[in-house]
Amino acid sequence: VIPDKKVKEWKYTTCNYCSTGCAIEIGLSEENRIVTTRGHAGADVNRGKLCIKGLLEHELFESPGRGTKPLLRDKYFEEFKPVSWDQAFDKTAEKIKEIQGKYGRDSFAIVSTGQLLTEEFYTLGKLARGCIGTNNYDGNTTLCMASAVSGYKRSFGADGPPGCYEDFEHTHCLMAFGSNLPEQHPIIYWRLKEALEKRKFPLIVVDPRVTMLAQFADIHLPITPGTDCVLINSMLHVIINEGLQDKDYIAANTQGFDEIEKLLATGEYAPEKAQHVCGISEDKIRTVARLYAKAPAAMSIWTMGINQSTHGSDGVVNINNLNLITGNIGKPGGTSLSITGQCNAMGTREWSSCSGLPGYRLLENENHRQEIADYWGIDPEFFPKARGLAQTDIFPAIETGEIKGLWIVATNPMTSMPDTPRIRKALEKLEWLVVQDVYEDVEMNQYSHCYFPASVWAEKEGCHTNTERRVNLIRNVLPSYADSKPDFWIFNQMAKRFENGQKITFPETPEGAFEEMKHLSKGDNAYGNDRTLNISGMTYDKIEAARGIQWPYREEDDGLKGDPRLYTDGKFQTPTQRANLIPIYFYDNNEKPDEQYPFWLNSGRVVEHFHTRTRTGKIGNCNKFSPTPYMEMNPDAAAELGIEHQTYVRLASRRGDSVVMVQLTHRVPRNMVFIPFHFHDCVNRLTLGLLDPYSRQPAFKQCACRIEKVDQE
Ligand code: SF4
C-alpha cells in the first residue's frame, strides 16, 4: 500500500471482482493516476477490509494487453487492422443483419457476463430483445448461479436471496453446502468468523474436500459428489419422523408438505439407507438434522458445490425445503442464502433480460411482454414467447450450424466452459464473432473478426447488486484508457444501427437507464403480489451516502436502509403467496469413477485469482502466489501409483487430457483430484458438458478421470 502522503484524494467505489460487494476507496495521485486502494471503513459490508484482489485492483488500469483501438479482420487468425469505432460498429451491424437475413433472427447469439454494471445489462437486454431481436441471448451466469435462480423461482415464485450477511450475527447454526468462503469470498468469511468469535454456534460444512472452511467446521460432512439431495432428504426424514418440523410455519406459509411426507414415507432416504449413497454416516445425518431443526434460528449458505451439478436446481429447492420445514425463512439468522459468484451476477439476474424481461418479468407472460413493449415503444409481437438457448446450449447450436454469428461480452468460454476442445471447434465455424473486452489479448480474440475495447471498472459509472441484494455504486473516477469506451456507450452506439422502424429510444447516461429500471421495478408481479425487486426509492447519491442500499427500497421508504430480509411476512411471490415445498427424487446420472477412469475430478477457485485470470493474471502478486495450475492428490493414492509431490502427470477423461503438476495433500480423499479452474487449457479440457435440466448449468465438479505418469524431462 502506497503511503497516504502520495495520495491526493480518495474516491468511493465498489470492488469489481466477487459478489461480496466490498466498498473501496481509490487513491488518486497528484497526476490523477490510481496509485492504491483501501477498504472503506464506513461500509456495512466490509468495514474497511479487502482481500488480496481488492487490495491490488488499482494495478488493472495500466496492465499489459489493454485494448486501445477497435480491430477488424475478415478471417480469424489473419492480422487485425485498427479501425475507427464507426467502422467497427458499421461492419458488425452489417454482418448481424446479413446473418439474420439469411438464417433467421435467432441465428445471431449474444453471450454476456456477470461483470458489467447493471445499467449496461439493462441496455444490452433492450438492444438484444428490442432491436436485434435475437432470442439466443444469455449470460455466463449460467455457469455459476443459474441453479440458484431456478431453485429460488421454484420454491418462492421469484429469484432473490432472502437473507443477508447480518444473519451470521443472529444464527444459531450454519450449514455451508459446497462453499469455500475463505478462498471464494474472503470478506464474507471474515464476517462469519467475527460472528463466530463473538457468539459460538455450530458450523457444519458439506464438501467432499477438506477445504479451508471445512478446517474450521465443528462438523465436516465429506459427501459423495452429486448426492446433496440425498443428504437433505435424509435430514428431512429425521426431522419429520422426530416431529422437529415447524408445524405452525408450514401450515401458515407453505404448500406441498404432504408430497414431501409421501416421498419420505418410502423409506428410501432413511439415514441407514441414505448413508450408503451420500457417504455420510447414519449417526452424523441424525446429529446434523437435530442440530439444525432444534436451533432457534438456522441458516444455509451454498455456492458452486450445489449449483454446478446435474442436480443443481433440485439441490437449491431441497435447501429451501429444509429451511421452510424448519421455519427458517425471513427471520434474523434463519435463511437460505446463495452466495453469488461474480460482482454483478445479481444485476444480470435482475435486469439483463437474458432469460426473460427486465425486473424478473417472464417472456411467457403476455402482460409482461405488453408492459415492456409499451414502455420501450415496440410491438409486443417482436418478443419471443419463451426463453431461447442458454449459454451452454448456444455452443452446441454453433456446432450444428443453427447459430452463425456471436457477440461475446466480457467472458471467456475458451477457458470457462466444460469440454473446451469442443468450444474451440465451434468457434471456428462462426461467420462473425465480435469480442468485447477490456483486454485485447483475451483468448477469445484468436477466433474473433471484430474486437471492441471496453473501459475497465472505475472508468465508467453505474451499479452492482451484491449477494445480499445490496445495490452498490461504481463511480467514474478516471477517463477511459486510450480509445477504449464504457460498455454502456458501446451498446448505445450499436442500438443506433438497429432502429427497425420502431419508436425505441435509449437514455444517454447510465443514470438515465437507472431511472427506467426504477420505473419498471414498481408495482405488482404476475400474480398480483407486491414486487420484491423494487428499487424505486434509490438514487445514485442515496446509494453513495449509504454505501449501498438493499432492495426492496420503495419510493415511500424513509431513511437509507432497504429491507435486509425477504418474506418476513410469510408472503411469497407465488400465485397463492405460499412457498412451494417440492419433493426431490434423487436420480443418479453422474459420470462416476470406474475401472478405466478411477478418480473423481473436482474443480474450484483459489483466493488469488478470479474467473479465467483475464484480469488477475496480469497482477504481479496474484501471479506470484498462484502462478500455475496444479492438481491436489491424496498422498496415499499417489504412493500406490508411484507419483511424487511436485512432479508432472497427465490427467485424462473421456473428453481430453492435460499435463499438470501434482500437489500432495490430505485435503482430497483417495479417490478424488482437484484442480483450480482459472487456467487456460487445463481442467476444462476434461470436464463434462452434462447439464442440469432446469438451469442448464454444467456439472463442473463431477466427472471421472485417470492419472498417467509422464516423462519429467
Ligand atoms: Fe473484492 Fe470480493 Fe475481495 Fe471484497 S472479497 S475485495 S468484493 S474480491
Residues whose N, C-alpha, C, O or C-beta is under 5 A from the ligand:
A	BS01	SF4	C15 Y17 C18 T20 G21 C22 L50 C51 K53 G54 H185 P186 I187
